[in-house]
Amino acid sequence: MEVSNRLVTLMALCCALAVSTIYYHQPLLPQMAASFGLAPTQAGLVATLTQLGYAAGLLFIVPLADCRQPRQLALLAIAANAVALLLCAAAPNFAVLCVSSLLVGVTAITAQIIIPTLTGLATPAERGRIVGSLLSGLSAGLLLARMVGGFAGANMGWRAVFLLASLSDVLLLIVVAKSLPMTTSLPTISYGWLLRSLAGLVREEGVLRYCAASGLLMFAAFSALWASLAALLAQPPYGFDSATIGLFGLVALLGIVASPHIGALSDRLGVRTMVLFGAMALAAGFACIAAGEHSLGWLILGMVLLDFGNRAGLVANQSRVFTLRPEARSRLNTVFMGSYFLGGAIGAALGNYGVQRAGWLGLAAVGILLSCAAAVINALSPREPSSPQGETRP
C-alpha cells in the first residue's frame, strides 16, 4: 500500500514526542549534579544509564512487535514511560534518579515500534524517504527536548522538566491510539523463541552485523559530545546556564530539514557511500570541536558536522537493514537500534572520560577515534547488489 504523507507526518510527530523523553536531561546535568552535591561530570551517569535503558528496551520489548499488535505494545510502553518520568521528578536522591532514568530509557521505545511498522507498509521505492521523514521526527524530538529542558530547567528547576515530559506522554498516547495502523497476519511466536531468533539474525545476516557495528561507533561518537557538552559549557570560559546550553540544540534544525533528502540520496548512491560520508563528517566535526574551548564558531560548525554525519549513517544503515527480511523487521530494528544506543551509552561514558582527562582535546580525540573505526568497519562491509532481495532500487 502507499503510505500517505499525512500518516507519515503524524507518525513523525509521535516519534518526536517518544524519543524526546531520553534527551530532556542533557542540558540539565550540571543543575542535577548541583542539587545532589556532585561534580558536573558525575551527573553524566544519568545520560549513560538512560541510553543503556533504551538499548535494553529495544532488546526485550521491541521484538514483540513482530508477533503482538504494535499499537497495543506502543500504548503500554507510553504509559510506563509516563510513570518513570514522574519517578525522576520525585527522586529524593541521586541513586533513585539513576534507577528512574534507566526505566525512562527502557520504556521510551515507541518510535522504534512505529518505524518498522510504517516501513512495512511502504513500497521499496519510497522506503528511504519514509525512514528519512520519521528520523526527522526523531531529530525534532531531540531538539524539542534540549530546548524545552534547558529553558524550563532554568526557570522552574529540573524536576519540573520531567513532570512536563510525563504530561507530553498523554498527547502521545492519544495520537498513537487513533493513528498508528493496525498490523494484520501476525504470527504466533513465543517470547523465548523471539529472543533466541535475534542471535540467529545476527549470525545469518552479515549486512546486519556491519550496519549495527558502524551504527554503534557513529552514535558513540555523537553521544560523546552531547553527554559532556553541558558540563564543558557550564565551565569557563563560557559559564552558560541550562537555558543557553539548550539553545545549542538548534543546530539539529538543519539536519531535520535534510533527513528526507539524505534518505533519498542514500537510495540513489548506496549505503556504503553514505555511511563513509557520515563517518568523515563526524571526524571533521570533532577536529573543529578541538578548537571549541576558545572559539564558539568552531564549536557550532563542529556540532553541525556531527549532526549531519550521524544522520547520514543512521538513515543509510537503517534503510539497508529494513530490506533484509520483511517478516522480521521489528527484530532487525531491535538488533540495529539496540547496538546503536548501546553505542550511545559507551560514547557517553568515553566522552566524560575524555573530558576529565584532557577537556575539549580529550573529547575530540575520543570522537575522532570512534569515527575512524566506523569508517573502517563500513569499508569491510559487503557491497550492495543492484537489486537487494529482489527489490528494484529507485
C-alpha positions as CSV (number, residue, x, y, z in Angstrom):
1,M,0.0,0.0,0.0
2,E,1.0,3.6,-0.5
3,V,1.6,5.4,2.8
4,S,0.0,8.9,2.9
5,N,2.0,12.0,3.7
6,R,-0.5,12.8,6.4
7,L,0.2,9.5,8.2
8,V,3.9,9.9,7.8
9,T,3.7,13.4,9.4
10,L,1.6,12.2,12.3
11,M,3.9,9.3,13.0
12,A,6.9,11.6,12.7
13,L,5.3,13.7,15.4
14,C,4.8,10.6,17.6
15,C,8.5,9.7,17.1
16,A,9.5,13.2,18.2
17,L,7.4,13.0,21.4
18,A,8.5,9.5,22.2
19,V,12.3,10.0,21.8
20,S,12.3,13.4,23.5
21,T,12.0,11.8,26.9
22,I,15.5,10.3,26.8
23,Y,17.1,13.7,26.0
24,Y,15.4,16.2,28.3
25,H,18.2,15.7,30.9
26,Q,21.1,16.6,28.7
27,P,21.2,20.4,29.3
28,L,20.2,19.8,33.0
29,L,23.1,17.6,34.0
30,P,25.1,20.4,35.8
31,Q,21.9,21.5,37.6
32,M,21.1,17.9,38.7
33,A,24.6,17.4,39.9
34,A,24.5,20.6,42.0
35,S,21.2,19.6,43.6
36,F,22.8,16.5,44.9
37,G,26.1,18.0,45.8
38,L,28.0,16.3,42.9
39,A,30.6,17.5,40.3
40,P,29.0,18.3,36.9
41,T,30.8,15.3,35.2
42,Q,29.4,12.8,37.8
43,A,25.8,13.5,36.6
44,G,26.9,12.0,33.2
45,L,25.9,8.7,34.7
46,V,22.3,9.7,34.2
47,A,23.0,10.0,30.4
48,T,24.8,6.7,30.3
49,L,22.0,4.8,32.2
50,T,19.3,6.4,30.0
51,Q,21.0,5.2,26.9
52,L,21.6,1.7,28.4
53,G,17.9,1.5,29.3
54,Y,16.9,2.4,25.8
55,A,19.1,-0.3,24.4
56,A,17.5,-2.8,26.9
57,G,14.0,-1.7,25.8
58,L,15.0,-2.3,22.2
59,L,16.3,-5.8,23.1
60,F,13.5,-7.0,25.3
61,I,10.4,-5.1,24.2
62,V,10.6,-4.0,20.6
63,P,10.9,-7.6,19.2
64,L,7.4,-8.3,20.5
65,A,6.0,-6.1,17.6
66,D,6.7,-9.0,15.2
67,C,4.1,-11.1,17.0
68,R,2.0,-8.7,19.1
69,Q,-0.2,-5.8,17.9
70,P,2.3,-2.9,17.6
71,R,-0.3,-0.3,18.6
72,Q,-1.2,-2.0,21.8
73,L,2.5,-2.6,22.6
74,A,3.2,1.1,22.0
75,L,0.4,2.3,24.3
76,L,1.7,0.1,27.1
77,A,5.2,1.5,26.7
78,I,4.0,5.1,26.7
79,A,2.0,4.6,29.9
80,A,5.0,3.0,31.6
81,N,7.3,5.8,30.4
82,A,5.0,8.5,31.9
83,V,5.3,6.7,35.3
84,A,9.1,6.5,35.0
85,L,9.3,10.2,34.3
86,L,7.2,11.0,37.4
87,L,9.7,8.9,39.4
88,C,12.5,11.1,38.1
89,A,10.7,14.2,39.0
90,A,10.2,13.0,42.6
91,A,13.6,11.3,43.1
92,P,14.8,12.0,46.7
93,N,18.5,11.2,45.9
94,F,20.9,10.5,43.1
95,A,20.6,6.7,43.3
96,V,16.8,6.9,42.8
97,L,17.3,9.3,39.9
98,C,19.7,6.9,38.2
99,V,17.3,4.0,38.5
100,S,14.4,6.1,37.3
101,S,16.5,7.3,34.3
102,L,17.2,3.7,33.4
103,L,13.5,3.0,33.4
104,V,12.8,6.1,31.3
105,G,15.1,4.7,28.7
106,V,13.6,1.2,28.8
107,T,10.1,2.5,28.1
108,A,10.9,5.2,25.6
109,I,10.9,2.9,22.7
110,T,7.6,3.8,20.9
111,A,9.4,5.4,18.0
112,Q,11.2,2.1,17.3
113,I,7.9,0.3,17.2
114,I,6.4,2.9,14.8
115,I,9.3,3.0,12.3
116,P,9.3,-0.7,11.3
117,T,5.5,-0.8,11.4
118,L,5.2,2.1,8.9
119,T,8.2,0.9,6.8
120,G,6.5,-2.5,6.4
121,L,3.6,-0.7,4.7
122,A,5.8,1.2,2.3
123,T,6.9,0.3,-1.3
124,P,10.6,-0.2,-1.8
125,A,10.8,3.0,-3.9
126,E,9.6,5.1,-1.0
127,R,11.2,3.3,1.9
128,G,14.3,5.6,2.2
129,R,12.1,8.7,2.0
130,I,9.8,7.5,4.7
131,V,12.6,6.4,7.0
132,G,14.2,9.8,6.5
133,S,11.0,11.6,7.4
134,L,10.4,9.5,10.5
135,L,14.0,10.1,11.6
136,S,13.4,13.9,11.0
137,G,10.7,13.4,13.7
138,L,13.3,11.8,16.0
139,S,15.6,14.7,15.4
140,A,12.8,17.2,16.1
141,G,12.2,15.4,19.4
142,L,15.9,15.7,20.3
143,L,15.7,19.4,19.5
144,L,12.5,19.8,21.5
145,A,13.9,18.0,24.5
146,R,17.1,20.1,24.6
147,M,15.4,23.4,24.2
148,V,12.4,22.8,26.5
149,G,14.7,21.1,29.0
150,G,17.1,24.0,29.0
151,F,14.5,26.8,29.3
152,A,12.2,25.0,31.7
153,G,15.1,23.9,33.8
154,A,16.5,27.4,34.1
155,N,13.1,28.9,35.1
156,M,11.3,26.1,37.0
157,G,14.1,23.6,38.0
158,W,15.0,20.2,36.6
159,R,12.2,18.3,38.4
160,A,9.5,20.4,36.6
161,V,11.0,19.3,33.2
162,F,10.3,15.6,34.0
163,L,6.8,16.5,35.1
164,L,6.2,18.3,31.7
165,A,7.7,15.3,29.8
166,S,5.3,13.0,31.6
167,L,2.3,15.2,30.5
168,S,3.6,15.1,26.9
169,D,3.1,11.3,27.0
170,V,-0.6,11.9,27.4
171,L,-0.7,13.6,24.0
172,L,1.4,10.8,22.5
173,L,-0.9,8.2,23.9
174,I,-3.9,9.8,22.2
175,V,-2.3,10.2,18.8
176,V,-0.9,6.7,18.7
177,A,-4.2,5.2,19.8
178,K,-6.0,7.0,16.9
179,S,-3.5,6.9,14.1
180,L,-1.0,4.0,14.2
181,P,-2.2,1.5,11.7
182,M,-3.2,-2.0,12.9
183,T,-1.0,-4.9,11.7
184,T,-2.6,-7.9,10.2
185,S,-1.4,-11.5,9.9
186,L,0.8,-11.5,12.9
187,P,2.4,-14.9,13.5
188,T,2.1,-16.8,16.8
189,I,5.6,-16.8,18.3
190,S,6.7,-17.5,21.9
191,Y,8.7,-14.8,23.6
192,G,11.6,-17.1,24.3
193,W,11.9,-18.1,20.6
194,L,11.6,-14.5,19.6
195,L,14.6,-13.5,21.7
196,R,16.6,-16.5,20.6
197,S,15.9,-15.6,17.0
198,L,17.8,-12.3,17.5
199,A,21.0,-14.3,17.8
200,G,20.1,-16.2,14.6
201,L,19.6,-12.9,12.7
202,V,23.0,-11.7,13.8
203,R,24.6,-15.0,12.9
204,E,23.0,-15.3,9.4
205,E,22.9,-11.7,8.2
206,G,26.3,-10.3,7.6
207,V,24.9,-7.0,6.4
208,L,23.1,-6.6,9.7
209,R,26.3,-7.1,11.6
210,Y,28.3,-4.5,9.7
211,C,25.4,-1.9,9.8
212,A,25.0,-2.5,13.6
213,A,28.7,-2.2,14.2
214,S,29.2,1.0,12.2
215,G,26.0,2.5,13.7
216,L,27.2,1.7,17.2
217,L,30.5,3.5,16.6
218,M,29.0,6.5,14.9
219,F,26.4,7.1,17.6
220,A,29.0,6.6,20.3
221,A,31.0,9.5,18.7
222,F,27.9,11.7,18.5
223,S,26.8,10.9,22.1
224,A,30.3,11.5,23.4
225,L,29.8,15.2,22.6
226,W,26.2,15.6,23.9
227,A,26.8,13.7,27.1
228,S,29.6,16.0,28.1
229,L,28.8,19.3,26.3
230,A,26.7,20.8,29.2
231,A,29.5,20.2,31.7
232,L,32.0,21.9,29.4
233,L,29.8,24.9,28.5
234,A,29.0,25.4,32.2
235,Q,32.7,25.9,32.9
236,P,35.0,28.9,32.0
237,P,35.4,30.5,29.5
238,Y,31.7,30.1,28.7
239,G,29.9,29.6,32.0
240,F,26.5,29.2,30.3
241,D,23.3,28.4,32.2
242,S,21.0,25.5,31.2
243,A,18.7,27.7,29.1
244,T,21.6,28.9,27.0
245,I,23.0,25.3,26.7
246,G,19.6,24.2,25.5
247,L,19.8,26.6,22.6
248,F,22.7,24.6,21.2
249,G,20.1,22.0,20.2
250,L,19.1,24.4,17.4
251,V,21.9,23.0,15.3
252,A,19.7,20.0,14.7
253,L,17.3,22.1,12.6
254,L,19.4,21.8,9.5
255,G,19.6,18.1,9.9
256,I,15.8,17.8,10.4
257,V,15.2,19.5,7.1
258,A,17.9,17.4,5.4
259,S,16.8,13.9,6.7
260,P,14.3,13.1,3.9
261,H,16.8,14.3,1.3
262,I,19.5,12.1,3.0
263,G,17.2,9.1,2.7
264,A,16.5,9.8,-1.0
265,L,20.3,10.3,-1.6
266,S,21.0,7.0,0.1
267,D,18.5,5.3,-2.2
268,R,20.5,6.6,-5.2
269,L,24.1,6.5,-4.1
270,G,24.1,3.4,-1.9
271,V,24.5,2.8,1.8
272,R,28.3,2.3,1.9
273,T,28.9,5.7,0.3
274,M,26.6,7.5,2.6
275,V,28.0,5.9,5.8
276,L,31.5,6.7,4.6
277,F,30.4,10.3,4.1
278,G,28.9,10.3,7.6
279,A,32.0,9.0,9.3
280,M,34.2,11.5,7.6
281,A,31.8,14.3,8.6
282,L,32.0,13.1,12.2
283,A,35.8,13.1,12.2
284,A,35.9,16.6,10.7
285,G,33.4,17.8,13.2
286,F,35.5,16.7,16.1
287,A,38.5,18.3,14.6
288,C,36.5,21.6,14.8
289,I,35.4,20.8,18.3
290,A,39.0,20.5,19.4
291,A,39.1,24.3,19.0
292,G,35.8,24.8,20.7
293,E,37.3,25.8,24.0
294,H,38.4,29.1,22.5
295,S,36.0,29.6,19.6
296,L,32.2,29.4,19.7
297,G,32.2,29.5,15.9
298,W,34.4,26.4,15.5
299,L,32.2,24.6,18.2
300,I,29.0,25.3,16.3
301,L,30.5,24.2,13.0
302,G,31.7,21.0,14.6
303,M,28.2,20.3,16.0
304,V,26.6,20.9,12.6
305,L,29.0,18.4,11.0
306,L,28.4,15.9,13.8
307,D,24.6,16.1,13.3
308,F,24.9,15.6,9.5
309,G,27.4,12.8,9.9
310,N,25.4,10.9,12.5
311,R,22.2,11.4,10.5
312,A,23.7,10.2,7.2
313,G,24.9,7.0,8.9
314,L,21.7,6.3,10.7
315,V,19.3,6.8,7.7
316,A,21.5,4.8,5.3
317,N,22.2,1.9,7.6
318,Q,18.6,1.6,8.8
319,S,17.2,1.7,5.3
320,R,19.5,-1.1,4.3
321,V,18.7,-3.2,7.3
322,F,14.9,-3.0,6.5
323,T,15.5,-4.6,3.1
324,L,16.8,-7.9,4.6
325,R,13.7,-9.8,6.0
326,P,10.3,-8.3,5.7
327,E,8.8,-10.8,8.2
328,A,11.3,-9.8,10.9
329,R,11.6,-6.0,10.6
330,S,11.0,-5.3,14.3
331,R,13.7,-7.8,15.3
332,L,16.1,-6.4,12.7
333,N,15.4,-3.0,14.1
334,T,16.0,-4.3,17.6
335,V,19.4,-5.6,16.7
336,F,20.4,-2.4,14.8
337,M,18.9,0.2,17.2
338,G,19.9,-1.8,20.2
339,S,23.5,-1.7,19.0
340,Y,23.1,2.0,18.1
341,F,22.0,3.0,21.6
342,L,24.5,0.7,23.3
343,G,27.0,2.8,21.3
344,G,25.3,5.9,22.8
345,A,25.9,4.6,26.4
346,I,29.5,3.7,25.5
347,G,30.1,7.1,23.9
348,A,28.6,9.0,26.9
349,A,31.0,7.2,29.2
350,L,34.0,7.7,26.9
351,G,33.1,11.3,26.3
352,N,33.0,12.1,30.0
353,Y,36.3,10.2,30.5
354,G,38.0,12.2,27.7
355,V,36.8,15.5,29.2
356,Q,38.0,14.5,32.7
357,R,41.4,13.6,31.3
358,A,42.0,16.4,28.8
359,G,39.0,18.7,28.4
360,W,38.0,19.7,24.9
361,L,41.0,17.9,23.3
362,G,40.2,14.7,25.2
363,L,36.6,14.8,23.9
364,A,37.8,15.4,20.3
365,A,40.3,12.5,20.5
366,V,37.6,10.1,21.6
367,G,35.3,11.3,18.8
368,I,37.9,11.1,16.0
369,L,38.9,7.5,17.1
370,L,35.3,6.3,17.1
371,S,34.6,7.9,13.7
372,C,37.6,6.4,12.1
373,A,36.7,3.0,13.5
374,A,33.3,3.3,11.9
375,A,34.8,4.2,8.5
376,V,37.0,1.1,8.7
377,I,34.0,-1.2,9.6
378,N,32.0,0.3,6.8
379,A,34.8,-0.3,4.3
380,L,34.8,-4.0,5.2
381,S,31.0,-4.4,4.7
382,P,29.6,-6.3,1.7
383,R,28.9,-4.3,-1.4
384,E,25.3,-3.7,-2.2
385,P,23.7,-5.6,-5.0
386,S,21.9,-3.5,-7.6
387,S,18.6,-5.2,-6.6
388,P,18.8,-6.3,-3.0
389,Q,16.4,-9.1,-2.0
390,G,14.6,-8.8,-5.3
391,E,13.7,-5.2,-4.9
392,T,14.4,-2.6,-7.6
393,R,16.4,0.4,-6.4
394,P,14.6,3.7,-7.4
